[in-house]
């Protein structure tokens, strides 16, 4: 059974998604309301946590098969909890998707710095790709 996946960090980048899954998939822009994105303490990648009144821009990958989800589950850090969320697309549709969320009891793992994708690409992407390959 296929399922949607909302991504908000490294998996939004085509190079990373391809390295993890072996696929080239086009996603659509989406917003996850009620969450905020921060860099994990001591890491170059982000996590999201439920935060009323906030919102996270990301990429929604639709209808990913179970094998692809398993590859992504293996890639993701153990600090995340995979949960169902409601994502709003650019055209106003609301779709249910899975997302990797930092549960409240692990919030101490997040720094106070917001994650910046452009900074990640410029400063860390090359080494990050070498590491995950």
C-alpha positions as CSV (number, residue, x, y, z in Angstrom):
1,X,0.0,0.0,0.0
2,X,1.5,3.4,-1.0
3,X,1.6,6.4,1.3
4,X,2.6,10.0,1.1
5,X,5.7,11.4,2.9
6,X,6.2,14.9,4.0
7,X,9.9,15.9,4.1
8,X,11.4,19.1,5.5
9,X,15.1,18.7,5.5
10,X,17.8,16.7,3.7
11,X,15.3,14.4,1.9
12,X,13.9,17.4,0.1
13,X,17.2,17.5,-1.9
14,X,17.1,15.3,-5.0
15,X,20.6,14.1,-4.5
16,X,19.9,12.9,-1.0
17,X,16.6,11.3,-1.9
18,X,18.2,9.5,-4.7
19,X,21.1,8.3,-2.6
20,X,18.8,7.0,0.1
21,X,16.1,5.4,-2.2
22,X,17.8,4.8,-5.5
23,X,14.9,6.7,-7.1
24,X,14.3,10.1,-8.7
25,X,10.9,11.3,-7.5
26,X,9.4,14.8,-8.0
27,X,7.6,16.1,-4.9
28,X,5.2,19.0,-4.5
29,X,5.5,22.0,-2.1
30,X,3.6,21.7,1.1
31,X,3.1,23.3,4.5
32,X,2.8,21.5,7.8
33,X,1.0,23.8,10.2
34,X,1.5,23.5,14.0
35,X,5.2,22.5,13.8
36,X,8.6,24.2,13.9
37,X,11.9,23.1,12.4
38,X,15.2,23.3,14.3
39,X,18.7,21.9,13.8
40,X,19.4,18.9,16.0
41,X,22.1,19.6,18.6
42,X,25.5,18.7,17.2
43,X,24.1,17.7,13.8
44,X,23.8,19.3,10.4
45,X,20.2,18.1,9.8
46,X,16.8,19.2,11.2
47,X,14.0,17.9,13.2
48,X,10.5,19.2,13.7
49,X,8.4,19.5,16.8
50,X,4.8,20.3,17.5
51,X,4.6,24.0,18.0
52,X,1.1,25.6,17.9
53,X,1.0,28.7,15.6
54,X,4.1,27.8,13.7
55,X,4.5,26.1,10.3
56,X,7.1,24.3,8.2
57,X,7.6,24.5,4.5
58,X,8.6,21.2,2.9
59,X,8.2,18.7,0.1
60,X,5.4,16.2,-0.2
61,X,6.2,12.9,-2.0
62,X,3.0,11.2,-3.0
63,X,2.3,7.5,-3.2
64,X,5.6,6.1,-2.2
65,X,5.7,2.3,-2.1
66,X,6.4,0.3,1.1
67,X,9.9,-0.6,0.0
68,X,10.8,3.1,-0.4
69,X,9.4,3.8,3.0
70,X,11.5,1.0,4.5
71,X,14.7,2.5,2.9
72,X,13.8,5.9,4.4
73,X,13.0,4.4,7.8
74,X,16.5,2.9,7.8
75,X,18.0,6.3,6.8
76,X,16.3,8.3,9.5
77,X,17.8,8.8,12.9
78,X,16.3,6.9,15.8
79,X,15.4,10.1,17.6
80,X,12.4,10.5,15.3
81,X,8.9,9.2,15.6
82,X,7.1,8.5,12.3
83,X,3.6,9.9,12.6
84,X,0.7,10.9,10.4
85,X,0.2,14.6,9.7
86,X,-2.0,16.8,7.6
87,X,-0.1,18.8,4.9
88,X,-1.6,21.7,2.9
89,X,-0.4,21.9,-0.7
90,X,0.2,25.1,-2.6
91,X,-3.2,24.8,-4.3
92,X,-5.0,24.4,-0.9
93,X,-5.6,20.7,-0.8
94,X,-5.1,19.0,2.6
95,X,-3.5,15.5,2.4
96,X,-2.5,13.1,5.1
97,X,1.1,12.0,5.0
98,X,3.7,10.4,7.2
99,X,6.5,12.6,8.7
100,X,9.4,12.1,11.0
101,X,8.8,14.2,14.1
102,X,10.8,14.7,17.3
103,X,8.4,13.7,20.1
104,X,8.0,16.1,23.0
105,X,9.9,13.9,25.4
106,X,13.0,14.2,23.1
107,X,12.8,17.9,22.5
108,X,16.1,18.4,24.4
109,X,17.8,17.0,21.2
110,X,16.9,20.1,19.3
111,X,19.0,23.2,19.3
112,X,17.5,26.7,19.4
113,X,18.7,27.4,15.9
114,X,16.3,27.2,13.0
115,X,17.6,24.9,10.2
116,X,18.6,26.6,7.0
117,X,18.6,24.5,3.8
118,X,20.7,26.9,1.8
119,X,23.4,26.9,4.5
120,X,23.2,23.1,4.6
121,X,23.7,22.8,0.8
122,X,26.6,25.4,0.8
123,X,28.5,24.0,3.8
124,X,27.5,20.4,4.4
125,X,25.9,18.7,1.4
126,X,29.0,17.4,-0.2
127,X,30.3,15.7,3.0
128,X,26.8,14.5,3.9
129,X,26.4,12.7,0.6
130,X,29.8,11.0,1.0
131,X,28.7,9.9,4.5
132,X,25.3,8.4,3.5
133,X,26.7,6.7,0.4
